[in-house]
């Protein structure tokens, strides 16, 4: 199959899926972030519509997080009826205490906040909204896919003893972390060495994805139970590592995080969410396409980009991938700090006897010292605490 043939075939499959999911006897629109996936969905919607498609996006005032301007440019080019809402820290503060109840579990993907807000925004005008979820997992959109094989090969060339030495060094640094933030930072890096340098591809993948590799440090009597990802045999070992990572994400991260996030956000405001990229015929085609149609020159989604570029100029799309990024670190040091301090109080943690207070407080100190990347782990703890708070209130 040649390049043009592959692009045309994918465009036809996507157009058929999107056309079918545009059938509705109620007002219909789409979420638009300005990225490849949502822009492709909206472009193919507009190509089949005689009226401007209604599109919705969320923006942030913080530099480095605002994708709304890109979404607006795509909407203007396609001629959609576009609506945008800029989110402030106060919006997050109003919503954060309700997240445990809205998701009915300690769900910890911080992009749940803009997802809820964009669903709420869309519901003011439409009853059904299409999204571009699934494109990253099907067409190698995450940067970890593009670099996985090269990183793995370099790791395998490292001496075998290095992993054990890293773990021993991490243990030595642990007592210093309370008074020396750099010790905590190095400990986190060294903790991952055995997984990254070993021969277990699943452990390598989990080291890239996990906020806490050793749950017994965070949870009293903690251990990680077996779950779907635990069985490496579910993915054939003869496939390239990048493809195996895509498969693990498709079987776990996509249904257990991404789709839960969108589905419950939509249900919370009585909006029907539809995901045309996950039509089974699109999924089947994506997995039939050889890897070179997904990653070229270190960039993912090659074939999906070519479909989009038939409708939208590359200059409107080509920029570093952000995903649905949220300025959580700034919020946690600003409007959400008092809320977080209450949930992470040492005495409270001691009385609840679920999380290890010393681990949680160290995590919080490290974050406040300037380690913005820890906001993911902090948010995970906060969502568990907020969910527990909700359970006490309702019972």
C-alpha positions in Angstrom: 0.0 0.0 0.0 1.4 3.4 -1.0 1.3 6.6 1.1 -1.6 8.2 -0.8 -3.6 5.1 -0.8 -3.2 4.7 3.0 -4.2 8.4 3.6 -7.3 8.1 1.3 -8.4 4.8 2.9 -8.1 6.3 6.4 -9.9 9.5 5.4 -12.8 7.4 4.0 -13.1 5.3 7.1 -13.0 8.3 9.4 -15.5 10.2 7.2 -17.9 7.2 7.3 -17.6 6.9 11.1 -18.0 10.6 11.7 -20.9 10.9 9.3 -22.7 8.0 11.1 -22.1 9.7 14.5 -23.4 13.0 13.3 -26.9 11.5 12.9 -28.9 13.1 15.7 -32.4 14.6 16.2 -30.9 17.0 18.7 -28.3 19.9 18.5 -24.8 18.5 17.9 -21.3 19.9 18.1 -17.7 18.9 18.9 -14.9 19.6 21.3 -12.0 21.3 19.6 -8.5 21.7 21.2 -6.7 22.7 18.0 -4.6 19.5 18.1 -4.5 16.8 15.4 -7.2 14.5 16.7 -10.0 17.0 17.4 -9.2 19.1 14.4 -9.4 16.1 12.1 -12.8 15.2 13.6 -14.1 18.7 13.2 -12.7 19.1 9.6 -14.4 15.9 8.5 -17.6 17.0 10.3 -17.6 20.4 8.5 -16.9 18.7 5.2 -20.2 16.8 5.6 -22.3 19.6 7.0 -24.3 22.3 5.2 -24.2 24.5 8.4 -21.3 25.6 10.5 -20.4 22.9 13.0 -20.7 24.1 16.6 -17.3 23.8 18.3 -16.2 24.4 21.9 -12.8 24.9 23.6 -11.3 25.8 27.0 -8.5 28.3 27.4 -6.1 29.3 30.2 -4.5 32.7 31.0 -1.3 31.0 32.1 1.5 31.1 29.4 2.4 27.7 28.0 -1.0 26.2 28.7 -3.4 28.1 26.4 -4.4 26.1 23.4 -7.6 28.1 22.8 -5.9 30.5 20.3 -4.9 27.5 18.2 -8.4 26.0 18.3 -9.8 29.4 17.3 -7.5 29.6 14.3 -8.6 26.1 13.1 -12.3 27.0 13.7 -11.9 30.2 11.7 -10.3 28.3 8.8 -13.0 25.6 8.8 -15.8 28.1 9.3 -17.3 26.6 12.4 -19.5 28.3 14.9 -16.9 28.5 17.7 -17.3 29.1 21.5 -14.5 29.4 24.0 -14.3 29.8 27.7 -11.2 30.9 29.7 -10.7 29.0 33.0 -9.4 30.7 36.1 -8.0 29.3 39.3 -11.3 30.2 41.0 -13.2 27.8 38.6 -10.8 25.0 39.7 -11.4 25.9 43.4 -15.1 25.7 42.9 -15.0 22.4 41.1 -12.2 20.5 42.9 -14.2 19.5 46.1 -16.9 18.0 43.9 -14.7 15.8 41.7 -14.9 12.8 44.0 -18.7 12.8 43.8 -18.9 13.6 40.1 -16.5 10.7 39.2 -17.7 8.4 42.0 -14.1 7.2 42.6 -10.7 8.8 43.4 -10.1 9.6 39.7 -6.9 11.5 39.3 -6.4 12.8 35.8 -6.2 16.6 36.4 -7.5 17.3 32.9 -10.9 16.2 34.3 -11.3 19.9 35.3 -11.2 21.4 31.8 -13.1 18.3 30.4 -16.0 19.0 32.8 -15.9 22.7 32.0 -15.9 22.2 28.2 -18.7 19.6 28.5 -20.7 22.1 30.6 -20.0 24.9 28.0 -21.1 22.6 25.1 -24.3 21.6 26.9 -25.5 25.2 26.9 -25.8 24.9 23.1 -25.9 21.2 22.1 -27.0 17.8 23.4 -24.4 15.6 21.6 -20.7 16.3 21.2 -18.0 14.5 19.2 -14.4 14.3 20.5 -11.1 13.2 19.1 -10.1 10.8 21.9 -8.3 7.6 20.8 -6.0 9.2 18.2 -2.9 9.0 20.4 -3.2 5.3 21.2 -4.1 4.3 17.6 -1.7 6.4 15.7 1.3 6.8 18.0 0.6 10.3 19.3 2.5 10.1 22.6 6.2 11.0 22.4 7.1 7.9 24.4 6.2 5.8 21.4 8.5 7.6 19.0 11.5 7.3 21.4 10.7 4.0 23.1 12.8 1.7 20.9 15.9 3.9 20.8 15.7 4.5 24.6 15.3 0.8 25.3 18.2 -0.2 23.1 20.5 2.3 24.9 19.3 1.0 28.3 20.1 -2.6 27.3 23.7 -1.6 26.6 24.2 -0.4 30.2 26.0 -2.8 32.6 23.6 -5.2 34.5 24.9 -4.2 37.9 23.8 -0.5 37.4 20.2 -1.2 38.3 21.0 -2.8 41.6 23.4 0.0 42.4 20.8 2.6 41.6 18.3 1.0 44.0 20.9 0.8 46.8 21.8 4.5 46.2 18.1 5.4 46.3 17.8 3.7 49.7 20.8 5.7 51.0 19.3 9.0 49.9 15.9 8.4 51.5 16.8 9.7 55.1 18.3 12.8 53.6 15.2 13.8 51.6 13.4 15.6 54.5 16.1 18.3 54.7 17.6 18.1 51.3 15.1 18.4 48.3 17.8 17.3 45.8 18.1 14.0 47.6 14.4 13.3 47.0 14.8 14.2 43.3 17.8 11.9 42.8 16.1 9.1 44.7 13.1 9.2 42.3 15.4 8.9 39.3 17.5 6.1 40.8 14.3 4.2 41.8 13.5 3.8 38.1 16.9 2.5 37.1 16.2 -1.3 37.7 13.0 -1.1 35.6 14.5 0.9 32.8 17.7 -1.1 32.6 16.2 -4.6 33.0 15.0 -7.0 30.2 11.3 -6.7 31.1 9.5 -4.5 28.6 6.4 -4.3 30.7 8.4 -3.0 33.7 10.1 -0.5 31.4 6.7 0.8 30.3 5.3 1.0 33.8 8.4 3.0 34.9 7.4 5.6 32.3 3.8 5.7 33.4 3.9 5.3 37.2 3.8 8.2 39.6 4.7 5.8 42.4 6.7 2.6 41.5 6.6 1.3 45.1 3.1 1.7 46.5 4.1 0.2 49.8 5.9 3.5 50.5 2.7 5.5 50.0 0.0 3.2 51.4 -0.1 1.4 54.7 0.1 -2.3 54.0 0.2 -1.3 50.3 0.9 -3.6 47.4 -0.1 -3.4 43.7 -2.8 -6.0 42.9 -2.8 -7.8 39.6 -4.8 -6.2 36.8 -5.0 -6.3 33.1 -1.7 -4.8 32.5 0.0 -7.2 34.8 -0.1 -10.0 32.2 2.5 -9.2 29.6 1.4 -12.2 27.6 -1.7 -10.3 26.5 0.5 -8.5 23.9 2.6 -10.6 21.5 6.3 -10.3 22.4 7.4 -10.3 18.8 5.9 -6.8 18.1 8.2 -3.7 18.4 8.2 -2.1 21.8 6.4 1.0 20.6 3.5 -1.1 19.3 3.3 -3.0 22.6 3.2 0.2 24.5 0.4 1.4 22.2 -1.5 -1.8 22.8 -1.0 -1.6 26.6 -2.4 2.0 26.5 -5.3 0.9 24.3 -6.3 -1.8 26.7 -5.7 0.1 29.9 -5.0 3.8 29.9 -7.6 4.6 27.2 -10.6 2.8 28.7 -9.6 3.3 32.4 -8.6 7.0 32.2 -9.3 8.9 29.0 -12.7 7.4 28.2 -13.8 7.5 31.9 -12.8 11.1 32.1 -14.9 12.2 29.1 -17.8 9.9 29.7 -18.4 11.0 33.3 -17.8 14.6 32.5 -20.5 14.4 29.8 -22.9 12.5 32.0 -22.5 15.1 34.8 -24.1 17.7 32.6 -26.5 15.5 30.6 -24.4 15.7 27.4 -23.9 12.7 25.1 -20.3 12.2 24.1 -19.4 10.3 20.9 -15.9 9.1 19.9 -15.7 8.4 16.1 -12.0 7.5 16.1 -12.9 4.4 18.1 -15.3 3.0 15.5 -14.2 -0.6 15.2 -13.4 -0.2 11.5 -11.1 2.7 12.2 -9.4 0.8 15.0 -9.0 -2.3 12.7 -7.4 -0.2 10.0 -5.1 1.6 12.4 -3.7 -1.8 13.6 -3.3 -3.0 10.0 -1.1 -0.1 9.0 2.6 -0.7 9.3 4.5 1.4 11.9 6.0 3.8 9.3 2.5 5.1 8.6 2.3 6.2 12.3 5.8 7.5 13.2 8.1 9.2 10.8 11.2 11.3 11.6 10.4 11.0 15.3 6.9 12.4 14.9 3.7 10.4 15.5 0.3 10.3 13.7 1.9 10.7 10.3 -1.1 9.2 8.4 -3.7 11.0 10.5 -1.8 14.3 9.9 -1.9 13.8 6.2 -5.7 13.4 6.3 -6.0 16.6 8.3 -3.7 18.5 6.0 -6.1 17.9 3.1 -8.5 20.2 5.0 -6.3 22.4 7.3 -2.9 24.0 6.5 0.0 22.4 8.5 1.0 25.8 9.8 -2.2 25.9 12.0 -1.4 22.5 13.5 2.4 22.0 13.8 3.6 22.8 17.3 4.8 20.9 20.3 2.2 18.5 21.7 0.6 19.6 25.0 -2.4 17.3 25.3 -5.1 18.7 27.5 -2.6 20.4 29.8 -3.8 22.1 33.0 -1.9 24.6 35.1 -2.4 22.5 38.2 1.0 23.3 39.7 0.2 27.0 39.7 -3.3 26.4 41.1 -1.9 24.2 43.9 0.5 27.0 44.9 -2.3 29.6 44.5 -6.1 29.3 44.8 -6.1 25.5 45.6 -3.3 25.6 48.3 -5.5 26.0 51.4 -7.9 23.2 50.1 -4.8 21.0 49.5 -3.3 21.8 52.9 -6.5 20.7 54.7 -6.6 17.4 52.8 -2.9 16.7 53.4 -2.8 17.6 57.1 -0.5 15.2 58.9 -2.9 14.7 61.8 -5.7 13.9 59.5 -3.6 11.4 57.5 -2.6 9.8 60.8 -6.2 9.3 61.9 -7.4 8.0 58.5 -4.6 5.4 58.6 -4.6 4.7 54.9 -1.8 6.7 53.4 1.6 7.0 55.1 1.7 10.6 56.5 5.5 10.9 56.2 5.4 10.0 52.5 2.6 12.3 51.7 4.1 15.2 53.6 7.5 14.7 51.9 5.8 14.7 48.5 4.0 17.9 49.3 7.2 19.6 50.6 9.1 18.5 47.5 6.4 19.9 45.3 6.3 23.2 47.1 10.1 23.5 46.9 9.8 23.9 43.2 9.4 20.4 41.7 6.5 21.1 39.5 6.5 17.7 37.9 5.3 16.2 41.2 1.9 17.9 40.8 0.7 14.7 39.1 1.4 12.6 42.2 0.1 15.3 44.5 -3.1 15.5 42.5 -3.5 11.7 42.8 -3.3 11.9 46.6 -5.6 14.9 46.7 -8.3 13.1 44.6 -8.1 10.1 47.0 -8.5 12.4 49.9 -11.3 14.4 48.3 -13.1 11.1 47.5 -12.7 10.0 51.1 -14.1 13.3 52.3 -17.1 12.8 50.1 -17.7 9.3 51.4 -17.8 10.6 54.9 -20.3 13.4 54.0 -22.7 11.0 52.2 -22.5 8.3 54.9 
